C-alpha cells in the first residue's frame, strides 16, 4: 500500500487499485475507488460547480513498539509505515498505514469510519475474518464489478433521508433499503446522521443500503467504481446547504405551485375540466392548477390530445388561464408499438432495450416500451413532440408520470440504456426524464419551471421536480407512512413533495370512514409543500368504457371535488382552502429559502432544534418552515393531539391562542375541522380566524 499526494488529492494505491480523497465544496470530500487503469468519469449527481477548497495534506510515520512492524515479513507487504490526513475546513479524513479511512470533525470527534476485520496489530479490530471495508469484485465475463462498502455502526446513531420508502419509521437506523425505484418508492441515497455528517452514495446502480446494529453496508450489483460524498456540519442546516451546493438546488417555486391543485383519476374531456374550474370559481374558492391526467391522448407515445374529447384545447387552456388556473398535462414515457413515433424512436435508438425476450416493458392499455430518458437525443425528441402538441397550446406544466420507470416486472438485469445497463444506472432515469423538459422549457424562455414527477434521484431537484408519493392506499396507515416519506425526501434533498390527498387506491366518497380520512389528509395537505387533491375513488369503473379508433378509453373515478363529500364536509374543506391561501406569503418565503440554501420546506423537528435531544426522537409532527409546528391527526376517531414543544421558545396554539413554554408535551384539542398548529413566539399567522 502506498500513500501519496497528487495536487489537491490524497491517493491510496495498492496494485491496480486506487482510492482518491479530495475536497468537493465546503467541509466536504468526494471519495472514489477504481480497480481499473483509469477512473470512471461519470459524476452522476455531483454535477454542480462547488467552491474551490485547498486541502491540507500531511504524512506521518507510524510509531510502534511491536518488533513485528520492523520485520522482513511486514516489509514484504508494506512499502512504508506511513499514515496520512487530509483536511478541508471542518472535515478531516485520516488514513492509517493499512489504508483504512476514518472521518473527523473540526473538534476531533469521530464522525464515521470504515469497517475492517483483518489481522492488523496496530488497530483495535484485530480479527482474522478477512472482511474489507471496500470491495470491487469483478463480474466474470464482463468489465464490471459488484461493489460493497462497509462502515462501522454506532449505537447512538440516528439516520434520516434516503428518499421515499413505504414504511413507518422516520429514523432509518436498523433499516434495510432497496436502492431501486418502484411505484411509490424513490431511492435518493443521501442520509444525514445525528453524529454531524451527511453521506451521499453517488451511485445509481441497483443495490441495497443496510444500517445495521453491527455495521453499515452499501452494495451495488454492477458498477465501475466506488463513489461517495461526505460532508460535516455543526447543524443539519449546514449539512443540507453543503450537500445541495454539490448536487443542485430547486429553483424558485412558480406562484401557481403555492396554492391549491385540483385533480382526480381522470377528467374525460375538456368540458369536464372547464365545468369543474368554473364551478370552483363561481363558489369563490381558490384554485391555482387543474390536472388533465392520463389517457387524454390518441395513443401512448403520440404525446397529443385525442380530438373527439378535446376538440379545442388551446381555448380551454386560455379560459383556464383567464380564471387564474394553470393547466397541468400528464405525460407518460411509454411508447405504444402502434404509436406514430415508435418507428422513428426505435430507429434512432431512443427506446430502452431488453437484453432478452420480448421488447415490451408494459402491457397495460397497450404494448409499450419506455423511451430512454438517459439519452440526450431521446430527451430532446420527446420534448419536441410535447412542445408541438402541448406547449404551443399554452401549457407550461407537465405531469411526468411512470418515472421510475414502472417496469412490469422490475427485471432490472434485462434492460439497457444509452448510459449503461439498468443494473448500473437505472436510478438516474427520473433525473433525465425531468431534465429533458426543464431544458426544453428553459430554451423557450420560461423562468419558473415545475414538473410533477412520480420519482426522483439525487440531483432531480435542480430540474424543478415536484415529487409525489405514487399510488398509495386510502388509509390512515398510508397517511402516517407518507409523513415520514415526505420528511425523508426533504432531508434527502428533494424539497418539493406532495402526496395524493385521501390516498390514491380505494376510498368510496360515500363512506363516512373515508370522509374522515379525507378531512384529516386535506387539512395536512394544506401544510405540505404542494397542496394537491387526487385519487381514483373506488369503485372507479362506474361508467361504461369506450374505444376510439381501437384505443381503449379509461372511465373516470368517482367525483373528487371539495363539494363531492357532503355539505358539512364541504365547509371544512373550504376552510382549509382559505387557510392555504392565507399562508401563501409565508410559503413563498419558505420556497425562497429552499432555492437559496437547500432547506426542506417540511422538515423533521431536529432540523430547526438540533440541540434539543427530544426533537431527534419525534416522528409524528414536523416543522413547516421555521415558524410552524404541524401535528397531523393520523388516527381514526381522535379528538385530541399530543405535541412536543421544543425548548427555549414559547409557542402559541393557532386554534386556542393559548401560549406555552417550550420543553414540554402538551395536549390540545383536535376536532375534525382542526389540524393542530403551533406558532413560534413573536410570529403572527392568522391560521384559524
C-alpha positions, -999 to 999 in steps of 0.1 A, spaced: 0 0 0 13 35 -10 0 69 2 8 100 -18 -4 134 -27 -14 145 -63 -22 182 -64 -52 186 -41 -59 149 -37 -48 122 -13 -44 88 -31 -42 54 -16 -27 30 -41 -23 -8 -39 -16 -28 -70 -41 -16 -97 -65 -2 -71 -66 35 -63 -87 54 -38 -90 92 -43 -99 115 -14 -104 151 -24 -122 183 -14 -156 187 -30 -170 220 -18 -171 234 17 -163 209 46 -168 180 22 -149 152 5 -156 131 -25 -141 96 -22 -137 74 -53 -121 40 -58 -113 21 -91 -97 -12 -99 -91 0 -135 -62 19 -150 -84 50 -154 -111 63 -130 -146 62 -145 -155 98 -154 -193 98 -146 -201 124 -120 -237 112 -116 -253 136 -90 -222 156 -83 -226 179 -113 -226 214 -98 -196 237 -95 -186 239 -59 -162 264 -42 -126 256 -47 -111 245 -14 -75 239 -8 -68 208 12 -42 204 39 -25 170 34 1 156 59 20 124 62 35 109 94 54 77 101 38 52 125 53 50 159 51 14 172 70 -7 197 59 -41 184 91 -55 166 68 -73 141 64 -39 123 102 -38 118 104 -74 105 111 -86 70 77 -102 69 60 -68 74 83 -52 49 73 -76 21 37 -64 22 41 -27 31 63 -2 14 62 22 43 47 26 78 31 59 67 -2 74 78 -19 104 62 -45 130 69 -64 154 46 -84 183 59 -110 205 42 -125 230 66 -145 212 92 -138 177 80 -107 156 82 -101 121 67 -74 101 84 -58 71 66 -38 47 87 -8 27 75 -31 -1 61 -52 24 41 -82 24 64 -102 57 64 -119 75 93 -136 109 93 -135 135 120 -150 170 125 -131 201 134 -133 192 171 -115 160 166 -147 140 171 -151 108 151 -180 111 125 -177 77 109 -151 52 99 -146 22 76 -154 -13 88 -124 -36 85 -120 -70 102 -84 -81 93 -52 -90 111 -39 -56 120 -19 -55 152 -20 -17 155 -57 -14 151 -83 -23 177 -101 -46 152 -75 -74 152 -96 -103 140 -90 -129 112 -123 -126 94 -106 -111 62 -135 -86 57 -125 -55 39 -143 -21 40 -141 -17 2 -146 -45 -22 -147 -42 -60 -152 -78 -72 -150 -84 -110 -181 -99 -126 -168 -128 -146 -170 -123 -183 -176 -86 -181 -157 -54 -174 -180 -46 -144 -178 -51 -107 -200 -58 -77 -193 -32 -50 -196 -34 -12 -186 -5 11 -188 -11 49 -187 14 77 -188 10 115 -221 11 133 -227 33 163 -253 25 189 -263 62 193 -265 70 156 -298 81 140 -301 82 102 -325 103 82 -331 108 45 -326 82 18 -357 92 -1 -392 77 -1 -400 43 13 -434 29 22 -429 21 59 -435 39 92 -400 48 105 -385 83 101 -352 71 116 -337 46 92 -312 31 117 -319 -6 116 -335 -4 81 -326 -25 50 -334 -4 20 -335 -14 -16 -316 11 -38 -342 10 -66 -372 29 -78 -407 14 -78 -442 29 -79 -444 48 -46 -407 42 -38 -380 67 -47 -344 58 -38 -325 91 -31 -293 78 -13 -284 108 8 -285 105 46 -280 129 75 -266 115 107 -271 129 142 -233 124 145 -229 156 124 -223 144 88 -242 138 56 -234 110 32 -243 106 -5 -239 72 -22 -232 87 -56 -240 55 -75 -273 50 -94 -269 12 -95 -294 -13 -82 -283 -23 -48 -291 -21 -10 -282 0 19 -282 -16 54 -280 5 85 -275 -24 109 -266 -27 146 -233 -43 137 -223 -23 105 -235 0 78 -232 -16 44 -238 -2 9 -240 -26 -20 -242 -22 -58 -250 -52 -81 -230 -38 -110 -208 -7 -113 -175 7 -124 -163 24 -92 -169 33 -56 -181 69 -54 -194 88 -23 -196 123 -10 -193 131 27 -199 165 44 -195 177 80 -216 204 96 -224 218 130 -262 216 122 -284 197 98 -290 230 80 -252 233 74 -252 198 60 -281 204 37 -266 236 24 -233 219 16 -250 189 0 -273 210 -22 -243 231 -32 -228 200 -47 -259 184 -63 -280 215 -71 -309 234 -56 -345 237 -65 -353 269 -85 -379 293 -71 -413 277 -69 -437 291 -95 -465 311 -80 -492 286 -90 -473 260 -70 -481 278 -38 -519 274 -40 -544 246 -44 -542 219 -72 -574 201 -83 -570 166 -96 -589 133 -99 -583 99 -116 -593 113 -150 -613 141 -163 -625 125 -195 -629 156 -217 -624 194 -218 -660 201 -208 -655 182 -175 -623 202 -168 -639 235 -176 -671 228 -157 -651 220 -125 -629 251 -129 -659 273 -135 -678 259 -105 -648 263 -83 -645 299 -92 -683 305 -90 -682 294 -54 -653 318 -48 -629 290 -40 -591 294 -47 -576 271 -73 -541 275 -89 -539 244 -111 -560 217 -125 -546 184 -139 -555 166 -171 -544 131 -162 -536 100 -183 -552 87 -215 -564 120 -228 -541 111 -257 -547 94 -291 -522 66 -281 -494 62 -257 -463 78 -272 -482 102 -295 -480 130 -269 -511 148 -281 -548 153 -272 -574 129 -286 -595 153 -308 -630 140 -301 -630 146 -264 -606 176 -265 -617 195 -296 -603 229 -287 -575 225 -261 -560 259 -269 -591 278 -260 -596 255 -230 -561 265 -217 -569 302 -225 -601 301 -205 -584 284 -175 -556 310 -176 -582 338 -175 -597 321 -144 -562 322 -129 -557 284 -132 -526 267 -147 -532 237 -169 -511 206 -160 -510 178 -185 -499 142 -179 -471 127 -200 -461 91 -199 -427 77 -211 -444 47 -226 -443 43 -264 -470 21 -279 -458 -1 -307 -486 14 -328 -477 50 -319 -468 73 -348 -435 79 -330 -425 43 -323 -407 35 -356 -385 66 -356 -376 64 -320 -367 27 -324 -346 35 -355 -327 63 -337 -320 42 -306 -343 63 -283 -360 33 -267 -349 12 -237 -336 -22 -249 -343 -56 -235 -314 -79 -235 -336 -110 -238 -372 -119 -246 -400 -96 -257 -391 -59 -261 -424 -48 -245 -420 -34 -210 -456 -28 -200 -488 -42 -215 -514 -21 -196 -537 -4 -221 -513 -13 -250 -480 -30 -258 -455 -3 -248 -418 3 -244 -402 31 -223 -382 57 -240 -346 61 -229 -345 91 -207 -307 88 -203 -303 95 -240 -299 133 -248 -314 127 -282 -344 110 -268 -349 137 -242 -350 163 -269 -372 142 -292 -399 138 -266 -397 174 -256 -401 185 -292 -433 164 -295 -447 179 -263 -437 213 -274 -456 210 -306 -487 194 -291 -489 209 -256 -466 239 -251 -478 257 -282 -513 255 -267 -502 274 -237 -494 245 -214 -463 251 -192 -465 225 -165 -462 187 -171 -470 157 -150 -442 133 -158 -458 100 -146 -443 65 -146 -409 80 -139 -393 51 -121 -399 37 -148 -426 12 -137 -414 -20 -154 -437 -49 -153 -419 -68 -138 -389 -50 -124 -363 -72 -141 -335 -47 -139 -310 -72 -152 -329 -73 -186 -328 -36 -196 -301 -15 -212 -299 23 -216 -278 48 -235 -260 54 -202 -253 17 -195 -271 -13 -182 -302 -8 -159 -283 -26 -132 -257 2 -133 -277 33 -138 -315 29 -138 -319 51 -108 -310 82 -129 -340 76 -152 -362 102 -134 -334 127 -135 -331 125 -173 -369 125 -177 -372 158 -158 -340 173 -174 -354 170 -209 -385 190 -200 -366 215 -179 -341 223 -206 -368 224 -232 -388 249 -212 -357 269 -204 -348 271 -241 -383 286 -248 -376 314 -223 -396 300 -193 -383 312 -160 -403 294 -132 -404 257 -141 -421 229 -123 -427 193 -133 -448 169 -112 -428 137 -113 -435 103 -98 -399 96 -88 -366 113 -81 -329 106 -76 -301 128 -62 -300 159 -83 -336 158 -95 -344 189 -75 -324 213 -98 -347 205 -126 -378 218 -109 -390 184 -98 -421 182 -76 -423 145 -65 -454 129 -52 -456 96 -34 -473 74 -60 -503 51 -59 -507 48 -22 -537 33 -3 -566 53 11 -560 45 48 -547 61 80 -518 38 79 -508 50 45 -512 86 56 -489 80 85 -463 64 62 -465 94 39 -455 118 67 -421 101 71 -418 97 34 -422 134 28 -398 144 56 -371 120 45 -374 132 9 -368 167 21 -337 156 41 -325 136 10 -325 169 -9 -359 168 -27 -378 196 -10 -408 199 -34 -430 170 -23 -467 161 -21 -490 131 -17 -524 122 -31 -548 138 -6 -570 109 6 -547 83 -9 -550 70 -45 -562 34 -42 -596 30 -27 -618 55 -9 -655 55 -15 -667 91 -13 -700 79 3 -682 61 31 -681 81 63 -649 65 74 -632 76 42 -647 111 46 -630 113 80 -597 102 64 -601 127 36 -607 156 60 -576 148 81 -555 144 50 -568 175 33 -560 196 64 -525 181 64 -522 188 27 -527 225 34 -494 223 53 -474 204 27 -451 219 1 -478 215 -25 -515 211 -18 -530 187 -42 -562 166 -43 -561 133 -62 -573 97 -61 -591 70 -81 -620 69 -56 -634 34 -58 -654 19 -74 -638 38 -104 -652 17 -132 -686 32 -127 -690 44 -163 -690 24 -195 -657 20 -212 -652 32 -247 -629 27 -277 -618 55 -300 -601 43 -332 -594 10 -315 -578 26 -284 -594 18 -251 -606 49 -232 -604 48 -194 -635 57 -175 -635 82 -147 -634 76 -110 -659 90 -85 -662 127 -81 -633 143 -63 -641 180 -59 -644 196 -25 -683 197 -28 -684 159 -35 -683 146 1 -714 162 17 -723 197 28 -708 195 63 -675 182 50 -675 208 22 -675 236 48 -644 221 65 -626 215 32 -634 251 21 -620 264 54 -586 248 46 -586 262 11 -587 296 26 -561 287 52 -537 277 25 -544 309 6 -537 329 38 -504 311 42 -492 319 6 -468 348 17 -452 325 43 -449 296 20 -434 318 -7 -407 328 18 -401 292 27 -397 284 -10 -372 312 -14 -352 298 15 -352 264 -2 -339 278 -35 -312 297 -17 -299 272 8 -315 238 0 -335 239 32 -365 215 31 -399 232 33 -413 205 56 -386 191 79 -382 170 110 -381 187 144 -344 183 148 -337 204 117 -345 236 135 -338 224 170 -307 201 168 -296 208 204 -329 196 218 -324 158 221 -361 152 222 -365 166 187 -344 138 173 -370 113 186 -401 129 173 -416 112 142 -453 123 142 -450 161 139 -428 184 119 -417 219 111 -434 236 82 -408 263 75 -390 278 106 -421 291 124 -449 264 124 -451 231 141 -477 209 124 -492 178 141 -514 159 117 -541 137 131 -534 103 116 -557 80 136 -594 74 132 -618 88 159 -593 110 176 -603 144 190 -571 155 209 -534 155 200 -502 154 220 -475 178 207 -439 182 219 -428 219 220 -390 224 216 -372 240 245 -360 276 246 -390 290 227 -426 300 236 -453 286 213 -489 297 206 -517 272 197 -530 286 164 -565 274 173 -570 283 210 -544 311 211 -530 297 243 -493 303 249 -470 275 261 -434 274 273 -412 252 253 -395 220 265 -428 201 273 -455 179 259 -490 194 257 -523 180 247 -545 202 225 -580 198 210 -582 184 175 -618 182 163 -624 172 127 -621 208 115 -587 215 132 -552 203 125 -530 213 155 -505 240 146 -482 258 170 -467 292 161 -432 303 172 -431 333 196 -431 367 180 -446 354 148 -482 362 138 -500 340 114 -538 341 113 -544 304 106 -577 300 124 -597 332 124 
